[in-house]
């Protein structure tokens, strides 16, 4: 009789466990945050070596790196330009022969 009671109790517990709601699935992990955008601060003194040289992609790249700028803008004589200030941009002024006449940030 004792064994029967124990078996009935175990069977009842097993039946009740089968009716319980399943545990919720764990929430997916949030994707890792992207690295912050680099902050560039242009210093035109680093690009002064370019004055008097013919403009080329290599010269632009070297001037950008040495000035600490994130971007380079070439300004030709008489060309319309935007006036917004960008502290991470190097401006290379060139003459009609495509030689750098001035370097400045902005």
N, C-alpha and C positions, 0 to 999 in steps of 0.2 A: 504494500500500500504506500509505504514511504517512497519507494522507487517510482511508483505510478505518479504520485504527486509531484515528484521532482521532474519527471519526464514531461508532465503536463505544463509545469511552470516554464521549463526550458522551451517547449514548443510554442507556448504563448509569447514568450519573449522574442523568439525567432520571428514569429508572425508580425509582431508589433514593429520589430526592427525593419522588416521588409516594407512597411507602410510609411516609414519616416521619409521626409523629404531629403533628397540628396544634398550634400554640402555644395554650396555655390562654388563655381570655378574661380580660381584666383584672378584678380584683375590683371590685365597685361601690363607689363612694366612700361613706364613712360620712356619714349626714345631719348637718348642722351641729347643734351642741349648742344647746339652747334657752337663752335668756338667763336668768340667775339670777333667782330670785324677789326682789322688793324687800324690804328689811328695814325695817320701820316701828318707830319708837320714839316712843311717845306722850309729850307734855309738856302736862299739863293747863293750865298757865298760858296757853297760846295760845288756849284755849277759854273762859277766864273771862268773856269778853264775853257769853256765852250765858246766864249766870245772870240770872234774872228775866224772860227773854223766853219767849213761847209757843213750844212745840216745833213745828217744821215741817220738811219735807224739806230746804228751803233752809238752815235754821239748822243742821240736822244735818250737811249737807255742808260748810258753812263752818267749823263747829267741828272736824270731822274734819281738814280741810286745814290749818287754823291750828294744830292741836295736833300735826300730823305723824303721826296715827294711821292705821292701815290700815282699821280698822272702827270702827263706833259701836254701842253697846248702850244702849237706853233702859230705865231701871229705874223702874217705877211703884210707888207705895206698896203695901206688902203683897205684892208679886209675888215668887214664888220665883225665885231665880237660882242659877246654878252658881258655885262658888267658885274655879275655876281662874284662875290669874294669867296674863294675856296682856299683855305690855308694849307691844304695838302696838294695843291697843284703848282707845277713849275711852268711858267710862261717863257717861251723862247721867241724873242723877236728876231726876224730875219730880214735881210735886205733883198733887193731884186735879183741878186746873184745867189740867193739862198745861203748866205753866210750869216751866222748868228751875230747880232749887233748888241743884244742886251739879254739878260736873264733876270727874272723877278718872280716872286711868288704871288699867288692870288687867284 
